[in-house]
Amino acid sequence: MKVSSTVKLNMARINHLSQTAVTALEMTAEELHTEIEQAQVMPRDTGTMQNESTFVDCSESANGKVSIVTSTPYARRLFYHPEYNFQKDKNPNAKGRWFEDWMKGGKYADFAAKTFRNLFKRLGGV
């Protein structure tokens, strides 16, 4: 018995879904950035680190990578020293390692995956 089959790929749709994945990734990072800001977990004095110096870097989104960057020179010191006594008058939940709730094992660890999935479905019409 001889069997044959033909597969026709809808390249336009594949390209659209690939671009949709990039857009959903960028939007997910923006949503995560907003979520962290609204959770008021970043140490805050004047607001420079949280408001002006923290941003989403999408320069490598086509390769599947986005980053939330804090460009102040003191951000690393504050992040890696949770033992500091952070003032809580402006951000009541301020702490070091402010991303840990959204990382693996954190209470919001599924936030990024769920957000990406929902955005991809909505944008891609899937």
C-alpha atoms as an extended CHARMM CRD file, in Angstrom:
* protein
*
       126  EXT
         1         1  MET       CA              0.0000000000        0.0000000000        0.0000000000  PROA      1               0.0000000000
         2         2  LYS       CA              1.3180000000        3.3950000000       -0.9600000000  PROA      2               0.0000000000
         3         3  VAL       CA              0.3130000000        6.5150000000        0.9580000000  PROA      3               0.0000000000
         4         4  SER       CA              1.1030000000       10.1030000000        0.1640000000  PROA      4               0.0000000000
         5         5  SER       CA              0.1330000000       13.4140000000        1.6760000000  PROA      5               0.0000000000
         6         6  THR       CA              0.5380000000       17.0700000000        0.9350000000  PROA      6               0.0000000000
         7         7  VAL       CA              1.0090000000       19.7720000000        3.5270000000  PROA      7               0.0000000000
         8         8  LYS       CA              0.3290000000       23.3680000000        2.6430000000  PROA      8               0.0000000000
         9         9  LEU       CA              1.5530000000       25.9290000000        5.1300000000  PROA      9               0.0000000000
        10        10  ASN       CA             -0.2360000000       29.2240000000        5.4480000000  PROA      10              0.0000000000
        11        11  MET       CA              2.9230000000       31.3000000000        5.7030000000  PROA      11              0.0000000000
        12        12  ALA       CA              1.0170000000       34.5710000000        5.9980000000  PROA      12              0.0000000000
        13        13  ARG       CA             -0.7710000000       33.2550000000        9.0920000000  PROA      13              0.0000000000
        14        14  ILE       CA              2.4440000000       31.8070000000       10.5420000000  PROA      14              0.0000000000
        15        15  ASN       CA              4.2090000000       35.1550000000       10.0720000000  PROA      15              0.0000000000
        16        16  HSD       CA              1.2570000000       36.9620000000       11.6440000000  PROA      16              0.0000000000
        17        17  LEU       CA              1.3200000000       34.6590000000       14.6830000000  PROA      17              0.0000000000
        18        18  SER       CA              5.0830000000       35.0720000000       15.0020000000  PROA      18              0.0000000000
        19        19  GLN       CA              4.7320000000       38.8630000000       15.0390000000  PROA      19              0.0000000000
        20        20  THR       CA              1.7870000000       38.5440000000       17.4270000000  PROA      20              0.0000000000
        21        21  ALA       CA              4.0110000000       36.5820000000       19.8280000000  PROA      21              0.0000000000
        22        22  VAL       CA              6.5840000000       39.3920000000       19.7850000000  PROA      22              0.0000000000
        23        23  THR       CA              3.9130000000       42.0270000000       20.4070000000  PROA      23              0.0000000000
        24        24  ALA       CA              2.3480000000       39.9610000000       23.2060000000  PROA      24              0.0000000000
        25        25  LEU       CA              5.7860000000       39.5230000000       24.8010000000  PROA      25              0.0000000000
        26        26  GLU       CA              6.4000000000       43.2830000000       24.7770000000  PROA      26              0.0000000000
        27        27  MET       CA              2.9370000000       43.9670000000       26.1730000000  PROA      27              0.0000000000
        28        28  THR       CA              3.4300000000       41.3220000000       28.8810000000  PROA      28              0.0000000000
        29        29  ALA       CA              6.6060000000       43.0520000000       30.0260000000  PROA      29              0.0000000000
        30        30  GLU       CA              4.7690000000       46.3930000000       30.1500000000  PROA      30              0.0000000000
        31        31  GLU       CA              1.9580000000       44.7800000000       32.1580000000  PROA      31              0.0000000000
        32        32  LEU       CA              4.4770000000       43.2760000000       34.5860000000  PROA      32              0.0000000000
        33        33  HSD       CA              6.2050000000       46.6380000000       34.9570000000  PROA      33              0.0000000000
        34        34  THR       CA              2.8550000000       48.2670000000       35.7510000000  PROA      34              0.0000000000
        35        35  GLU       CA              1.9470000000       45.4630000000       38.1580000000  PROA      35              0.0000000000
        36        36  ILE       CA              5.1820000000       45.8890000000       40.1160000000  PROA      36              0.0000000000
        37        37  GLU       CA              4.7430000000       49.6470000000       40.2280000000  PROA      37              0.0000000000
        38        38  GLN       CA              1.1620000000       49.3400000000       41.4860000000  PROA      38              0.0000000000
        39        39  ALA       CA              2.1850000000       46.7690000000       44.1100000000  PROA      39              0.0000000000
        40        40  GLN       CA              4.4150000000       49.4940000000       45.5980000000  PROA      40              0.0000000000
        41        41  VAL       CA              7.2580000000       47.0900000000       46.3310000000  PROA      41              0.0000000000
        42        42  MET       CA             10.1740000000       49.1550000000       45.0260000000  PROA      42              0.0000000000
        43        43  PRO       CA             11.9890000000       51.3010000000       47.5850000000  PROA      43              0.0000000000
        44        44  ARG       CA             11.0590000000       54.9250000000       46.9930000000  PROA      44              0.0000000000
        45        45  ASP       CA             12.3430000000       58.2330000000       48.1970000000  PROA      45              0.0000000000
        46        46  THR       CA             11.9290000000       60.7730000000       45.4010000000  PROA      46              0.0000000000
        47        47  GLY       CA             10.4280000000       58.3460000000       42.8730000000  PROA      47              0.0000000000
        48        48  THR       CA             13.2990000000       58.5610000000       40.3910000000  PROA      48              0.0000000000
        49        49  MET       CA             14.1770000000       54.8630000000       40.4960000000  PROA      49              0.0000000000
        50        50  GLN       CA             10.5860000000       53.6640000000       40.1420000000  PROA      50              0.0000000000
        51        51  ASN       CA              9.1650000000       56.2930000000       37.8030000000  PROA      51              0.0000000000
        52        52  GLU       CA             11.8960000000       57.6230000000       35.5270000000  PROA      52              0.0000000000
        53        53  SER       CA             14.6710000000       55.0430000000       35.7190000000  PROA      53              0.0000000000
        54        54  THR       CA             12.7520000000       51.7750000000       35.4200000000  PROA      54              0.0000000000
        55        55  PHE       CA             11.6130000000       50.8570000000       31.9290000000  PROA      55              0.0000000000
        56        56  VAL       CA             10.9790000000       47.9280000000       29.5980000000  PROA      56              0.0000000000
        57        57  ASP       CA             13.7660000000       47.2250000000       27.1090000000  PROA      57              0.0000000000
        58        58  CYS       CA             12.2670000000       45.6270000000       23.9920000000  PROA      58              0.0000000000
        59        59  SER       CA             15.3940000000       45.8680000000       21.8280000000  PROA      59              0.0000000000
        60        60  GLU       CA             15.6660000000       42.0570000000       21.6170000000  PROA      60              0.0000000000
        61        61  SER       CA             11.9790000000       41.1850000000       21.5810000000  PROA      61              0.0000000000
        62        62  ALA       CA             12.2620000000       39.6890000000       18.0820000000  PROA      62              0.0000000000
        63        63  ASN       CA             14.5990000000       37.1100000000       19.6810000000  PROA      63              0.0000000000
        64        64  GLY       CA             12.1080000000       36.3640000000       22.4570000000  PROA      64              0.0000000000
        65        65  LYS       CA             13.7760000000       38.4740000000       25.1370000000  PROA      65              0.0000000000
        66        66  VAL       CA             12.5550000000       41.5550000000       26.9580000000  PROA      66              0.0000000000
        67        67  SER       CA             13.9570000000       43.0720000000       30.1360000000  PROA      67              0.0000000000
        68        68  ILE       CA             12.7320000000       45.3620000000       32.8550000000  PROA      68              0.0000000000
        69        69  VAL       CA             15.6940000000       47.6200000000       33.5260000000  PROA      69              0.0000000000
        70        70  THR       CA             16.3810000000       49.9800000000       36.3980000000  PROA      70              0.0000000000
        71        71  SER       CA             19.1850000000       52.2810000000       35.3510000000  PROA      71              0.0000000000
        72        72  THR       CA             20.0460000000       54.0180000000       38.6220000000  PROA      72              0.0000000000
        73        73  PRO       CA             23.4740000000       53.2090000000       40.0800000000  PROA      73              0.0000000000
        74        74  TYR       CA             21.9970000000       52.3480000000       43.4880000000  PROA      74              0.0000000000
        75        75  ALA       CA             19.2390000000       49.9640000000       42.2740000000  PROA      75              0.0000000000
        76        76  ARG       CA             21.4830000000       46.8920000000       42.4160000000  PROA      76              0.0000000000
        77        77  ARG       CA             22.5560000000       47.6690000000       45.9870000000  PROA      77              0.0000000000
        78        78  LEU       CA             18.9490000000       48.1240000000       47.1150000000  PROA      78              0.0000000000
        79        79  PHE       CA             17.7120000000       45.0420000000       45.2510000000  PROA      79              0.0000000000
        80        80  TYR       CA             20.2960000000       42.6280000000       46.6460000000  PROA      80              0.0000000000
        81        81  HSD       CA             20.0860000000       43.8360000000       50.2540000000  PROA      81              0.0000000000
        82        82  PRO       CA             16.6410000000       42.9850000000       51.5920000000  PROA      82              0.0000000000
        83        83  GLU       CA             17.9730000000       43.4480000000       55.1160000000  PROA      83              0.0000000000
        84        84  TYR       CA             17.9690000000       47.2490000000       54.6780000000  PROA      84              0.0000000000
        85        85  ASN       CA             15.3260000000       49.0860000000       56.6560000000  PROA      85              0.0000000000
        86        86  PHE       CA             13.3520000000       50.6140000000       53.7750000000  PROA      86              0.0000000000
        87        87  GLN       CA             11.1440000000       53.5940000000       54.4840000000  PROA      87              0.0000000000
        88        88  LYS       CA              7.5040000000       52.7460000000       53.8970000000  PROA      88              0.0000000000
        89        89  ASP       CA              5.8180000000       56.1470000000       53.7960000000  PROA      89              0.0000000000
        90        90  LYS       CA              5.6470000000       56.3640000000       49.9850000000  PROA      90              0.0000000000
        91        91  ASN       CA              5.6090000000       52.6680000000       49.0600000000  PROA      91              0.0000000000
        92        92  PRO       CA              4.2050000000       50.6930000000       51.9950000000  PROA      92              0.0000000000
        93        93  ASN       CA              5.3910000000       47.3330000000       50.6060000000  PROA      93              0.0000000000
        94        94  ALA       CA              8.9530000000       48.4780000000       49.7930000000  PROA      94              0.0000000000
        95        95  LYS       CA             11.5900000000       45.7760000000       50.0550000000  PROA      95              0.0000000000
        96        96  GLY       CA             14.7230000000       44.4150000000       48.4670000000  PROA      96              0.0000000000
        97        97  ARG       CA             14.3250000000       41.7680000000       45.7530000000  PROA      97              0.0000000000
        98        98  TRP       CA             11.0920000000       43.4390000000       44.6860000000  PROA      98              0.0000000000
        99        99  PHE       CA             10.6580000000       41.1070000000       41.7020000000  PROA      99              0.0000000000
       100       100  GLU       CA             10.6370000000       37.9030000000       43.7530000000  PROA      100             0.0000000000
       101       101  ASP       CA              6.8300000000       37.7070000000       44.0620000000  PROA      101             0.0000000000
       102       102  TRP       CA              6.6070000000       37.4020000000       40.2570000000  PROA      102             0.0000000000
       103       103  MET       CA              9.4750000000       34.9340000000       39.8980000000  PROA      103             0.0000000000
       104       104  LYS       CA              9.3600000000       31.1300000000       40.1070000000  PROA      104             0.0000000000
       105       105  GLY       CA              8.0310000000       30.1450000000       43.5060000000  PROA      105             0.0000000000
       106       106  GLY       CA              6.5320000000       33.5840000000       44.1890000000  PROA      106             0.0000000000
       107       107  LYS       CA              2.8680000000       34.2210000000       44.8690000000  PROA      107             0.0000000000
       108       108  TYR       CA              2.3750000000       35.7680000000       41.4100000000  PROA      108             0.0000000000
       109       109  ALA       CA              4.7170000000       33.4000000000       39.5430000000  PROA      109             0.0000000000
       110       110  ASP       CA              2.0800000000       32.6330000000       36.8990000000  PROA      110             0.0000000000
       111       111  PHE       CA              1.3430000000       36.3000000000       36.1440000000  PROA      111             0.0000000000
       112       112  ALA       CA              3.6070000000       36.6030000000       33.0850000000  PROA      112             0.0000000000
       113       113  ALA       CA              2.5390000000       33.2760000000       31.5420000000  PROA      113             0.0000000000
       114       114  LYS       CA             -1.1660000000       34.0050000000       32.0010000000  PROA      114             0.0000000000
       115       115  THR       CA             -0.8120000000       37.5640000000       30.7190000000  PROA      115             0.0000000000
       116       116  PHE       CA              1.1320000000       36.4290000000       27.6480000000  PROA      116             0.0000000000
       117       117  ARG       CA             -1.3740000000       33.6610000000       26.8950000000  PROA      117             0.0000000000
       118       118  ASN       CA             -4.3440000000       36.0460000000       27.1640000000  PROA      118             0.0000000000
       119       119  LEU       CA             -2.6830000000       38.7340000000       25.0450000000  PROA      119             0.0000000000
       120       120  PHE       CA             -1.5820000000       36.2230000000       22.3990000000  PROA      120             0.0000000000
       121       121  LYS       CA             -5.0770000000       34.7940000000       22.1300000000  PROA      121             0.0000000000
       122       122  ARG       CA             -6.6640000000       38.2300000000       21.8990000000  PROA      122             0.0000000000
       123       123  LEU       CA             -4.1540000000       39.7010000000       19.4290000000  PROA      123             0.0000000000
       124       124  GLY       CA             -3.7610000000       36.5770000000       17.3050000000  PROA      124             0.0000000000
       125       125  GLY       CA             -7.4010000000       35.6430000000       17.0890000000  PROA      125             0.0000000000
       126       126  VAL       CA             -6.6010000000       32.1750000000       18.3660000000  PROA      126             0.0000000000
